[in-house]
Amino acid sequence: MLLEDVEALKKKIKALIAFRVIFATLLLGSFYLSSGYSKLPSAFALSYLIISLYVVTIVYSLLLVRVKRLVLFAYTQLVLDVIFEIILIYITGGIESWFSFTLILTVISSSIVLNKRAGYFIATLSSILYGVLVNLQFYNVLPLTIGEIIEEKNYLSNIFVHTIAFYLTAYLSGYLSSRLEKTVKKLEEKVMDLRDLEYFNREVIEGLPSGLFTTDLSGKVLTFNRAAERITGVKKESLIGRRIDSVLPYFKIPFSEGRTEGTIMVDGVQKIVGLGVSPFRGIDESTKGFIGIFQDLTQLKRLEAEMKQKEKWAAIGELSSNIAHEIRNPLASLKGSIEMLKEDSIPKNHKERLMEIALNEMERLNRIITDFLTYSRPTPPECKKFDLHGLLDDAIELLKNVEQNNRNNISIQKNYNDIIEINADPQKMRQVFWNLGINAIEAMIEGGELIITTKNTGGFIEISFKDSGTGIAAKDIEKIFYPFFTTKEQGTGLGLAIAYRIVEEHNGIIRVDSRTGNGTIFNIMLPVTDEKA
């Protein structure tokens, strides 16, 4: 037997011993003190029986701590109990005795202490011994006198009823005992599972690197893990039952779901804390409280600031290098032209050509500086409501003029969706459409088709420019919005950068989808709003 089973059986045997003492004291003791005791023909025998029962019980108690075969020990007690009860029935009148019910108690005890099989065994033993006693009384083998003559059939029916009662009791008590035992085992397993689950949850919660707390609906703290103590410098014991805003003051009640950031003071040091909150729901899906998970972002924010600073200086350095490169080329051409004109020894037609080159390069320098100023010193958008399609039509007319002056082999198609009004800066958006259109036309060297599409998706106004040009190489996709990045000989690399900046100023998004040889799609998504940017 397992150690747990041994301990359980010991407890049951102890309970049996205690029950025997209580029964002997209350039932037999009360009978001993009653007036009918002195009239019994075997009064002294009953006294000896009671004394013997107490003595045997004391012996049982002493042997319990020493006996190893507990099952046999339990069977021995139960068999002796049946024998004591048969003697009690014999002393108190046999078939007329009131104490035949004690055999039923022993049958019940055997099923509870041991098992169903023990119940049937004690029921069989009780039936046999009780039947023998009654038969011996009937045939006058035992010197028992009865108050009135009982017929033979009454003796038989008495034995039959008692036998049925013993076996029925054995069945019922055994069934209930087995069910109870199974239920107890299941409950014990559930308790162990719950303990393991509780331990697991506790260890997981306490082991989290992020601070975690739970509150009730009023904001009073229910749990507060070790990481939360470390971040806030507040012990769990001093916070349980208090409102969470006493330690996280920026976390206001009533709560709202989502992510927030705030600062707290811990030992005179300011910490930046990021906090996420979600409702804590019960089995019935009703909100029982709130769960908060927070982290100390102080070091992360410091690193982010350092990285941004480094990126800023790197971007400035790269931008300066690109500006120098873009300005140096036209300056070199301009310088060479002026030096040759200074010699005044070249033919007149060559002078005119040099003057034209100088003027073109000066114009190029002016364009670079103008575009750079537009990019680097953006003015706030002056938003107003206007017809999107009307503005696009104006841009398309300008693009058609550019195309006709160059190749006249590109068609521009419109795919508008109903009437769309947007709230934006029309001048800035015209520049975006012009830059994207020019970019598309220059990408279609051998001609093609530019399709401009608009669509209202509910939350956004979507404008797309789709061309059938050469496309953009995968390695260049991430760089096309960088200032001064260009793959064109005469490009400044600021057109798409300016378009990106303007769309960003309008809280919009610009995306590109392109593959080499399959054309390019630029998608602009502007939020639907009546407010000015």
C-alpha positions, 0 to 999 in steps of 0.5 A, a space after each residue: 500500500 502507498 504511504 497515503 493509503 496507509 495513513 488514510 486506513 489508520 485514520 479510519 481505524 482510529 475513527 472505528 475505535 472511537 465510535 466503539 468507545 462512544 457506542 459502548 459508553 452511551 448505549 450499553 452504559 445507559 442500559 447498564 444504569 437503567 432499571 431493567 438491567 437488574 432484571 436480566 438473567 445474565 446481568 453479570 455476563 453483560 457487565 463482563 461483556 462491557 468490561 471486555 469491550 473496553 479492554 479490547 478497545 484499549 488493546 486496539 489503540 496500543 497495537 495500532 501504532 505497531 501493527 503493519 498489516 492494517 487490513 488484517 488488523 481491521 478485519 480482526 476488529 470487525 469480526 470480533 465486533 460481530 462476535 461481541 454483538 452476537 453475545 450481546 444479542 444472546 445475553 439480551 434475549 436472542 430473537 427478542 433482543 433490541 440489539 440486533 441492529 448493532 450488526 447492521 452498524 458493523 456492516 456499515 463500518 466494514 464498508 467504510 473502513 475497508 471496502 465493499 467486499 469487506 461489507 459483504 464478508 461481515 454481512 455473511 458472517 453476521 447472517 450465519 452467526 445470527 442464524 445459528 443463534 436463533 436456531 439454537 434458541 429455537 431448538 432449546 440448545 441455548 438456555 434462553 427464555 422468551 416472553 411468549 411462544 413464537 412459531 417456527 415460521 416467525 423464526 425463519 422470517 426473522 432470520 430471512 429479514 435480518 439476512 436481507 437487511 445485512 446484505 442490503 446494508 452491505 450493498 448500499 454502504 459499499 456503493 456509497 463508500 466506493 463513490 465517496 472514496 472516488 469522489 474524495 480521490 477526485 477532489 484530492 486530485 483537483 486540489 493538487 491540480 489547483 495547487 500546482 496551477 496556483 504555484 505555476 501562476 504565482 511563479 509566472 507572475 512573479 517571474 515576469 520581467 515586466 511589472 504586473 498588477 491587478 485591480 478591482 473596478 474601483 482601482 484598488 490593488 489586488 496583486 503586485 509582482 516583484 518586478 512592479 516592486 522593483 520598478 516603483 520602489 513600493 512593497 506589495 504589502 504596503 500597496 495591497 488594498 490601496 488605489 493604484 494611482 497612489 504609486 502610478 499617479 498618471 494612471 487615472 481612474 476610471 481606467 481606459 484600455 490602451 497604452 500610455 506613458 508617464 513619469 514617476 519619482 523613485 528615490 529622487 530619480 525620475 523614471 519613464 514608465 510605459 503602461 498597458 491596461 486591459 479589462 480583467 473578465 470573469 467566467 461570465 465575461 463581465 468586467 471584474 477589474 483591470 490588469 496592468 503591465 508596465 515597464 521601466 522605459 528610462 534606459 530605452 528612451 535614453 538609448 533612443 534619444 542617443 540613436 536619434 541624435 546619431 541618426 540626425 548627425 549622420 543624416 546631416 552629414 549625408 545631406 551635406 555630402 549630397 548637396 556638395 555633390 549636386 552643387 559641385 557638378 554645375 559649378 564645375 561646368 560653370 567655371 569651365 565655361 567662364 574660364 574659356 570665355 575669359 580667354 576671348 580667343 574662341 569663335 563666336 558660335 562657340 562663345 554662344 554655346 558656352 554662354 548657354 551652358 553657363 546659363 543652364 547650369 546657373 538655372 540648375 543651381 537655382 532649381 537645386 537650391 529652391 527644391 532644397 529650401 522647399 524640403 528643408 523649410 516647409 511652411 505649415 499647410 493652409 488647409 481648405 476644402 476643395 474638389 480633388 478631381 478638379 485639382 488632379 485635372 489641372 495637374 494632368 493638363 500640365 503633364 500633358 503639355 510636358 509630354 507633348 513638348 517631349 515625345 507625345 507617346 504617353 497617354 494619361 487615363 483618369 479613373 475617378 470614383 464619384 465626387 470627392 472633396 478633401 480638406 488639405 492645402 491645394 498648392 502643396 497637393 498640386 506639387 505632390 501630384 506634379 512631382 509624382 506625374 513627372 516621375 512617372 512620365 520620366 520613367 516611361 522612356 519608350 512611352 506607355 500609360 499613366 492611370 490616375 485613380 481615386 477612391 474613398 474607402 471611408 476612413 481614407 481618400 486614396 489616390 494612386 499613380 500607376 505607370 507602365 515604366 521601367 520600374 524601380 530596382 528592389 535595392 532602391 525601393 527603400 531609398 527613393 524618398 531620401 533627399 538627393 537620391 536619384 537614378 536620373 542624370 538630370 534629377 535633383 533627388 528632391 521631388 519624391 522627398 518633397 512629396 513624402 514630406 507634404 503627405 506626412 504634413 497632412 497626416 497621410 501615408 505614401 506607399 510605393 509598389 514596383 518591380 523592375 520592368 513591371 511599372 510602378 504604383 504610388 499610393 497616397 492615403 489621406 485621412 478623411 477629416 474636416 479639421 485643418 491640419 
